[in-house]
Amino acid sequence: MYVRSCDVGAKLGEKIVGQAAVFIGYRKAFGFYRLNNYMRNPLADSLAKFSFEPSNLVATTLLKGKTAEEAHERSREAMRRNLQYLLSSKASELERQCATPLWWNYKYQVLHGDREARLQA
């Protein structure tokens, strides 16, 4: 099970593992910055993408039949790449502000349960 929801990974995630093989989510609030004119379409938002694209990799990696651990690590690697960009001189001042919530997501994304679990067809 994958959940992009605030604080679910702290306690509920561990309890969910009793019902499902695995849980990937966040122990604290999922963070992102956004531009106001993209409120209804965060995937098109040039700021929100720094948090949402790595997070979406969890679901897309699982759908491709990879393990929970591969999905979790693929997401975290994308966050690291985004952080490297955001902390570089290539990032705009506005983009650099996205580093804080992205680091938060990186720090608090959790994997509970069977790391080798895969979606069953």
Secondary structure, 3 states (H helix, E strand, C coil): CECCCCCCCCCHHHHHCCCCCEEEEECCCCCCCCCHHHCCCHHHCCCCHHHHHHHHHHHHHHHCCCCHHHHHHHHHHHHHHHHHHHCCCCCCHHHHCCHHHHHHHHHHEEEEECCCCCCCC
